[in-house]
Amino acid sequence: MSDPLDGRGVLARQAALPPDRRVVVTGIGVVTSLGQNLQQFWSNLRAGRSGVTAVDRFNARAYPTWIASYVNDYAPPEFVDGRELRRMARFSQFALSAGYQALADAGLGHALEDPRAGVCMGTAVGGLDVTEETVDLMRARGGMRISPFYIVTSPCNMAAFHLAAEFRLLGYNNTCVTACAAGTQAIGEAAQVILRGDADTMLAGGTEAGLCELSVAAFSVGKAFSRRNDEPERASRPFDIDRDGFVGGEGAGLVVLERLDLARARGARIHAEVLGYGASNDAFHRIAPDPSAAGAVRAMRAALHSAGIGPEAVDYINAHATSTPLGDIAETLAIKQVLGERARTVPVSATKSMIGHLFGAAGAVEGIATMMALRDGVLPPTINLETPDPECDLDYVPNRSREVEIAVALSNSFGLGGQNAVGVFGRYDGEGARGRSFEHGTDGA
């Protein structure tokens, strides 16, 4: 690239591209501990509220950690028959709720009957809770007493199936099972499906509901969870010297992606634009990040290359930032290597400080937070950042949201097994752009 572009220059360049070579976000749906729709979620996120509470679903106090970011008072979708709901895992129910919201937000119908519309979902463990319940039943009453629907309830691809079947999305269908990178990878891959001509519309994102006793036990034995049980809302503290592990969470985030020309033709309202996406693997360790941050750097640089931009165009980064001692340091190092001298001037914030770690849904929900930051000019804060780790020395937007105009942002996702995925999103200012939404205002439509 001969002439480096800043964020505003990138928007000007994008505006000159053929609209059939651009992918935009026309609908968003979320289910999280901070809200079960976009307006609630974004309002609470920008206010710096925490969704972490004590766990009461099983004998959690038998373990050293009994706090999590659960979706309390969740009501399954009313449009699904009760019998079918009983044959559907919670992660699939979350996906249907968020998918319905996203399609409605995009102004699309409930049953599209469209062979040019597809699905790309991300999840880490699928119906792990259903597997746990089924094994318990088998041990107690014998294998012939388990549900005949178990085998079509727990697999990771069932959320994508239910979305396609319910909304009649008859085209491309895929599920990314890449641990904590899955949600970001699903959105990035869905955009690529559109750009290569295999679909016009994609419903994409991540969903997770794997906080059963088995997963809590596993992460507890592995000493990965925070043990700050007496202060649940202060337990997730990325980049803070006193961080002691991550807080588990559940939820879903889905977006509707469309070719810009087709979105404009039907009068769609547009939240943001997908500029690029990159992925890599550390090939280093099944759990720990590469301390050199080489894999994360490759993913971030690949994402920038995909977008056709350099580091000088980045205005904001939504960090993976799980609140683990090694992970936060490695990500800080990666950002420094990618942004160079600009690293200390580009704001970085950690959504997980408020909603915990949603595993396979994390990247999708954090990508949505990044899109809202671009649209509204408000950066969500990193709460609980009281004493920064000396090795984490960037601008992490501590404790309070910040109003600032941004044009281009990255959303980082780095997962178990060294899976890395990074999305590049841009503010959309053209025809059909949505207006801003404020704390007690509209949804921006």
PyMOL commands that set and color helices and strands:
alter all, ss='L'
color gray80, all
select helices_A, chain A and resi 7-15+19-21+38-46+60-62+82-86+90-105+128-141+143-145+150-152+158-167+179-195+213-221+232-234+260-265+294-307+311-313+325-344+352-355+359-376+416-418
alter helices_A, ss='H'
color red, helices_A
select strands_A, chain A and resi 23-31+53-54+67-68+117-122+173-176+201-208+251-259+272-281+316-318+348-349+378-379+402-403+408-415+419-427
alter strands_A, ss='S'
color yellow, strands_A
deselect
rebuild
show_as cartoon
